């Protein structure tokens, strides 16, 4: 399982960086490798902060025109769930 922040979901990175009741869950997901990264194009388009991503050690994914490659995920056997 991988969690990729894409589209407007890239704005959640800032929320996850604040102290909140969900903080332990987000830290657990990151430390277990579930969080794969953040769409580079969408992070820029939605006003994300690259410095925050570096601080959180979250990689920017830009495999296909600045976006994560959904085709690669399918080829690797993943199924997508969009929330």
DSSP file (Angstrom, degrees, kcal/mol; ACC not computed):
  #  RESIDUE AA STRUCTURE BP1 BP2  ACC     N-H-->O    O-->H-N    N-H-->O    O-->H-N    TCO  KAPPA ALPHA  PHI   PSI    X-CA   Y-CA   Z-CA
    1    1 A X              0   0    0      0, 0.0     2,-0.4     0, 0.0    77,-0.0   0.000 360.0 360.0 360.0 138.5    0.0    0.0    0.0
    2    2 A X        -     0   0    0     33,-0.1     2,-0.5     2,-0.0    33,-0.2  -0.987 360.0-150.7-131.9 143.9    1.2    3.5   -0.8
    3    3 A X  E     -a   35   0A   0     31,-3.1    33,-2.1    -2,-0.4    34,-1.1  -0.971  16.7-176.7-114.0 120.2   -0.3    6.9    0.0
    4    4 A X  E     -a   37   0A   0     -2,-0.5     2,-0.6    32,-0.2    34,-0.2  -0.974  22.1-137.4-118.6 125.2    0.4    9.6   -2.5
    5    5 A X  E     +a   38   0A   0     32,-2.4    34,-3.0    -2,-0.5     2,-0.3  -0.730  38.8 163.5 -83.2 120.0   -0.8   13.1   -1.9
    6    6 A X    >   -     0   0    0     -2,-0.6     3,-1.8    32,-0.2     4,-0.1  -0.901  42.1  -5.8-136.7 159.4   -2.2   14.4   -5.1
    7    7 A X  G >  S-     0   0    0     -2,-0.3     3,-1.8     1,-0.3     4,-0.2  -0.216 131.7 -12.5  56.3-141.6   -4.4   17.3   -6.3
    8    8 A X  G >  S+     0   0    0      1,-0.3     3,-1.7     2,-0.2    -1,-0.3   0.668 125.0  80.6 -64.5 -16.3   -5.9   19.3   -3.4
    9    9 A X  G X  S+     0   0    0     -3,-1.8     3,-1.5     1,-0.3     4,-0.3   0.683  73.4  76.5 -64.0 -17.1   -4.8   16.5   -1.1
   10   10 A X  G X  S+     0   0    0     -3,-1.8     3,-1.1     1,-0.3     4,-0.4   0.760  82.4  67.0 -65.7 -21.8   -1.3   18.1   -1.2
   11   11 A X  G X> S+     0   0    0     -3,-1.7     4,-0.9     1,-0.2     3,-0.6   0.698  84.3  73.1 -70.6 -17.4   -2.6   20.8    1.2
   12   12 A X  H <> S+     0   0    0     -3,-1.5     4,-3.0     1,-0.2    -1,-0.2   0.741  79.3  74.2 -68.6 -22.0   -3.0   18.1    3.9
   13   13 A X  H <> S+     0   0    0     -3,-1.1     4,-1.0    -4,-0.3    -1,-0.2   0.922  96.4  48.6 -57.0 -44.0    0.8   18.0    4.4
   14   14 A X  H <4 S+     0   0    0     -3,-0.6     4,-0.4    -4,-0.4     3,-0.4   0.901 111.8  49.1 -63.1 -40.6    0.6   21.3    6.2
   15   15 A X  H >< S+     0   0    0     -4,-0.9     3,-1.3     1,-0.2    -2,-0.2   0.905 108.7  52.6 -65.6 -41.0   -2.2   20.1    8.4
   16   16 A X  H 3< S+     0   0    0     -4,-3.0    -1,-0.2     1,-0.3    -2,-0.2   0.710 101.3  62.4 -67.7 -18.8   -0.3   16.9    9.2
   17   17 A X  T 3< S+     0   0    0     -4,-1.0    -1,-0.3    -3,-0.4    -2,-0.2   0.620  91.7  82.1 -83.1 -11.1    2.7   18.9   10.3
   18   18 A X  S <  S-     0   0    0     -3,-1.3     2,-0.4    -4,-0.4     5,-0.0  -0.548  97.2 -94.5 -88.3 157.1    0.7   20.6   13.1
   19   19 A X        +     0   0    0     -2,-0.2     2,-0.3     3,-0.1    -2,-0.1  -0.600  68.0 141.1 -69.9 124.7    0.1   19.1   16.5
   20   20 A X    >   -     0   0    0     -2,-0.4     3,-1.8    -4,-0.1     4,-0.4  -0.961  68.5 -96.1-159.0 164.1   -3.3   17.3   16.2
   21   21 A X  T 3  S+     0   0    0     -2,-0.3     4,-0.3     1,-0.3     3,-0.3   0.725 124.2  55.3 -63.9 -18.9   -4.9   14.1   17.4
   22   22 A X  T 3> S+     0   0    0      1,-0.2     4,-2.4     2,-0.1     3,-0.3   0.530  80.5  95.7 -89.0  -6.1   -4.1   12.6   14.0
   23   23 A X  H <> S+     0   0    0     -3,-1.8     4,-2.4     1,-0.2     5,-0.2   0.894  81.2  51.0 -53.7 -47.5   -0.3   13.4   14.4
   24   24 A X  H  > S+     0   0    0     -4,-0.4     4,-2.1    -3,-0.3    -1,-0.2   0.895 111.3  49.5 -59.8 -37.6    0.6    9.9   15.8
   25   25 A X  H  > S+     0   0    0     -3,-0.3     4,-2.6    -4,-0.3    -2,-0.2   0.940 111.2  47.6 -65.5 -46.7   -1.2    8.2   12.9
   26   26 A X  H  X S+     0   0    0     -4,-2.4     4,-2.0     1,-0.2    -2,-0.2   0.883 112.6  49.9 -64.0 -36.9    0.6   10.4   10.2
   27   27 A X  H  X S+     0   0    0     -4,-2.4     4,-2.7    -5,-0.2    -1,-0.2   0.891 110.8  50.0 -66.2 -39.0    3.9    9.8   11.9
   28   28 A X  H  X S+     0   0    0     -4,-2.1     4,-1.8    -5,-0.2     6,-0.2   0.910 110.0  49.8 -65.4 -43.1    3.3    6.0   11.9
   29   29 A X  H  <>S+     0   0    0     -4,-2.6     5,-1.8     2,-0.2     6,-1.1   0.899 113.8  46.4 -62.4 -40.8    2.3    6.0    8.2
   30   30 A X  H ><5S+     0   0    0     -4,-2.0     3,-1.3    -5,-0.2    -2,-0.2   0.945 112.6  47.8 -67.5 -47.7    5.5    7.9    7.3
   31   31 A X  H 3<5S+     0   0    0     -4,-2.7    -1,-0.2     1,-0.3    -2,-0.2   0.784 110.2  53.1 -67.4 -25.8    7.8    5.8    9.4
   32   32 A X  T 3<5S-     0   0    0     -4,-1.8    -1,-0.3    -5,-0.2    -2,-0.2   0.521 115.0-115.2 -86.3  -4.5    6.3    2.6    8.0
   33   33 A X  T < 5S+     0   0    0     -3,-1.3    -3,-0.2    -4,-0.4   -30,-0.1   0.556  80.6 123.5  85.9   7.9    6.9    3.7    4.5
   34   34 A X      < +     0   0    0     -5,-1.8   -31,-3.1    -6,-0.2     2,-0.9   0.889  57.3  75.6 -69.4 -38.4    3.2    3.9    3.5
   35   35 A X  E     -a    3   0A   0     -6,-1.1   -31,-0.2   -33,-0.2     3,-0.1  -0.655  60.9-179.7 -78.1 110.1    3.5    7.6    2.5
   36   36 A X  E     -     0   0A   0    -33,-2.1     2,-0.3    -2,-0.9    23,-0.2   0.803  46.9 -88.3 -82.2 -30.9    5.2    7.4   -0.8
   37   37 A X  E     -a    4   0A   0    -34,-1.1   -32,-2.4    21,-0.1     2,-0.4  -0.987  41.2 -66.5 154.2-163.6    5.3   11.1   -1.5
   38   38 A X  E     -ab   5  60A   0     21,-2.5    23,-3.3    -2,-0.3     2,-0.3  -0.972  44.6-105.4-131.3 137.2    3.6   14.2   -2.9
   39   39 A X  E  >  - b   0  61A   0    -34,-3.0     4,-2.4    -2,-0.4     5,-0.2  -0.482  27.4-151.3 -62.8 121.7    2.7   15.1   -6.5
   40   40 A X  H  > S+     0   0    0     21,-2.2     4,-1.9    26,-0.4     5,-0.2   0.935  92.6  46.8 -62.3 -49.0    5.2   17.8   -7.5
   41   41 A X  H  > S+     0   0    0     25,-2.7     4,-2.6    20,-0.4    -1,-0.2   0.935 115.3  45.0 -60.9 -48.3    2.9   19.5  -10.0
   42   42 A X  H  > S+     0   0    0     24,-0.3     4,-2.6     1,-0.2     6,-0.2   0.869 108.5  56.6 -67.9 -37.1   -0.1   19.6   -7.6
   43   43 A X  H  <>S+     0   0    0     -4,-2.4     5,-3.8     1,-0.2    -1,-0.2   0.931 112.8  42.2 -59.1 -44.1    2.0   20.7   -4.7
   44   44 A X  H ><5S+     0   0    0     -4,-1.9     3,-1.5     3,-0.2    -2,-0.2   0.930 114.6  50.5 -66.5 -46.0    3.1   23.7   -6.7
   45   45 A X  H 3<5S+     0   0    0     -4,-2.6    -2,-0.2     1,-0.3    -1,-0.2   0.829 112.1  46.6 -63.6 -33.8   -0.3   24.4   -8.2
   46   46 A X  T 3<5S-     0   0    0     -4,-2.6    -1,-0.3    -5,-0.2    -2,-0.2   0.215 121.8-102.8 -96.9  15.6   -2.1   24.3   -4.8
   47   47 A X  T < 5 +     0   0    0     -3,-1.5    -3,-0.2     1,-0.1    -2,-0.1   0.798  58.9 172.6  75.3  30.3    0.5   26.6   -3.2
   48   48 A X      < -     0   0    0     -5,-3.8     2,-0.7    -6,-0.2    -1,-0.1  -0.173  34.1-117.7 -67.3 165.2    2.4   24.0   -1.3
   49   49 A X     >  -     0   0    0      1,-0.2     4,-1.6     2,-0.0     3,-0.5  -0.910  16.5-165.0-110.9 108.5    5.6   24.7    0.6
   50   50 A X  H  > S+     0   0    0     -2,-0.7     4,-2.3     1,-0.2     5,-0.2   0.850  90.8  58.8 -60.2 -35.2    8.6   22.8   -0.8
   51   51 A X  H  > S+     0   0    0      1,-0.2     4,-2.5     2,-0.2    -1,-0.2   0.885 103.5  51.8 -62.5 -37.9   10.6   23.6    2.4
   52   52 A X  H  > S+     0   0    0     -3,-0.5     4,-2.3     2,-0.2    -1,-0.2   0.901 108.7  50.6 -64.8 -40.9    8.0   21.9    4.5
   53   53 A X  H  <>S+     0   0    0     -4,-1.6     5,-2.8     2,-0.2     4,-0.4   0.907 111.4  47.9 -64.1 -41.2    8.2   18.8    2.4
   54   54 A X  H ><5S+     0   0    0     -4,-2.3     3,-0.9     3,-0.2    -2,-0.2   0.921 111.6  50.5 -63.5 -42.9   12.0   18.8    2.7
   55   55 A X  H 3<5S+     0   0    0     -4,-2.5    -2,-0.2     1,-0.3    -1,-0.2   0.891 114.1  43.9 -61.5 -39.6   11.7   19.2    6.5
   56   56 A X  T 3<5S-     0   0    0     -4,-2.3    -1,-0.3    -5,-0.2    -2,-0.2   0.469 110.5-125.8 -83.6  -2.3    9.2   16.3    6.7
   57   57 A X  T < 5 +     0   0    0     -3,-0.9     2,-0.6    -4,-0.4    -3,-0.2   0.894  55.9 153.3  56.6  43.4   11.5   14.3    4.3
   58   58 A X      < -     0   0    0     -5,-2.8    -1,-0.2    -6,-0.1   -21,-0.1  -0.913  40.3-130.1-103.6 121.9    8.6   13.7    1.9
   59   59 A X        -     0   0    0     -2,-0.6   -21,-2.5   -23,-0.2     2,-0.4  -0.395  11.2-127.6 -73.0 146.3    9.7   13.1   -1.7
   60   60 A X  E     -b   38   0A   0    -23,-0.2     2,-0.6    -2,-0.1   -21,-0.2  -0.789  21.9-146.3 -87.1 134.1    8.2   15.0   -4.6
   61   61 A X  E     +b   39   0A   0    -23,-3.3   -21,-2.2    -2,-0.4   -20,-0.4  -0.907  32.5 155.6-107.7 123.5    7.0   12.6   -7.3
   62   62 A X     >  +     0   0    0     -2,-0.6     4,-0.5   -23,-0.2     3,-0.2  -0.258  18.4 136.2-141.5  49.3    7.2   13.8  -10.8
   63   63 A X  T  4 S+     0   0    0      4,-0.4     2,-0.4     1,-0.2     5,-0.2   0.802  74.7  32.3 -72.3 -30.7    7.4   10.7  -13.0
   64   64 A X  B >4 S-C   67   0B   0      3,-2.9     3,-1.8    -3,-0.1    -1,-0.2  -0.872 138.5 -37.6-136.2 100.8    5.0   11.9  -15.7
   65   65 A X  T 34 S-     0   0    0     -2,-0.4    -2,-0.1     1,-0.3     3,-0.1   0.862 123.6 -45.2  52.9  40.4    4.8   15.6  -16.6
   66   66 A X  T 3< S+     0   0    0     -4,-0.5   -25,-2.7     1,-0.3   -26,-0.4   0.386 123.6  97.3  89.2  -3.2    5.3   16.5  -13.0
   67   67 A X  B <  S-C   64   0B   0     -3,-1.8    -3,-2.9    -5,-0.2    -4,-0.4  -0.720  83.5 -91.8-113.4 162.0    2.7   13.9  -11.7
   68   68 A X        -     0   0    0     -2,-0.2     2,-1.0    -6,-0.2     3,-0.1  -0.450  47.9-110.8 -63.7 147.9    3.0   10.4  -10.2
   69   69 A X     >  -     0   0    0      1,-0.2     4,-1.7    -2,-0.1     5,-0.1  -0.743  31.1-175.8 -87.4 105.4    2.7    7.8  -12.9
   70   70 A X  H  > S+     0   0    0     -2,-1.0     4,-2.5     1,-0.2     5,-0.2   0.866  85.9  59.4 -65.8 -35.7   -0.6    6.0  -12.4
   71   71 A X  H  > S+     0   0    0      1,-0.2     4,-2.6     2,-0.2    -1,-0.2   0.899 104.2  50.1 -59.6 -41.1    0.4    3.6  -15.3
   72   72 A X  H  > S+     0   0    0      2,-0.2     4,-2.1     1,-0.2    -1,-0.2   0.911 108.7  52.0 -64.1 -41.8    3.5    2.6  -13.3
   73   73 A X  H  <>S+     0   0    0     -4,-1.7     5,-2.8     2,-0.2    -2,-0.2   0.924 111.7  46.0 -61.4 -44.2    1.4    1.9  -10.2
   74   74 A X  H ><5S+     0   0    0     -4,-2.5     3,-1.8     1,-0.2    -1,-0.2   0.923 111.6  52.0 -62.4 -43.6   -1.0   -0.3  -12.2
   75   75 A X  H 3<5S+     0   0    0     -4,-2.6    -1,-0.2     1,-0.3    -2,-0.2   0.829 106.8  54.3 -62.2 -31.5    2.0   -2.1  -13.9
   76   76 A X  T 3<5S-     0   0    0     -4,-2.1    -1,-0.3    -5,-0.2    -2,-0.2   0.411 126.2-102.3 -83.2   2.4    3.4   -2.7  -10.4
   77   77 A X  T < 5S+     0   0    0     -3,-1.8    -3,-0.2     1,-0.3    -2,-0.1   0.524  74.4 140.5  93.6   5.6    0.1   -4.4   -9.3
   78   78 A X      < -     0   0    0     -5,-2.8     2,-0.3    -6,-0.2    -1,-0.3  -0.456  39.6-148.9 -79.5 155.1   -1.4   -1.5   -7.3
   79   79 A X        -     0   0    0     -2,-0.1     2,-0.4     2,-0.0    -5,-0.0  -0.903  20.6-125.1-114.1 150.9   -5.1   -0.6   -7.4
   80   80 A X        -     0   0    0     -2,-0.3     2,-0.4     2,-0.0   -10,-0.0  -0.787  21.3-174.0-104.1 143.3   -6.1    3.0   -6.9
   81   81 A X        -     0   0    0     -2,-0.4     2,-0.5     0, 0.0    -2,-0.0  -0.995  13.0-158.0-128.5 123.1   -8.5    4.4   -4.4
   82   82 A X              0   0    0     -2,-0.4    -2,-0.0     1,-0.1     0, 0.0  -0.899 360.0 360.0-108.6 127.4   -9.3    8.1   -4.7
   83   83 A X              0   0    0     -2,-0.5    -1,-0.1     0, 0.0     0, 0.0   0.355 360.0 360.0-116.1 360.0  -10.6   10.1   -1.7
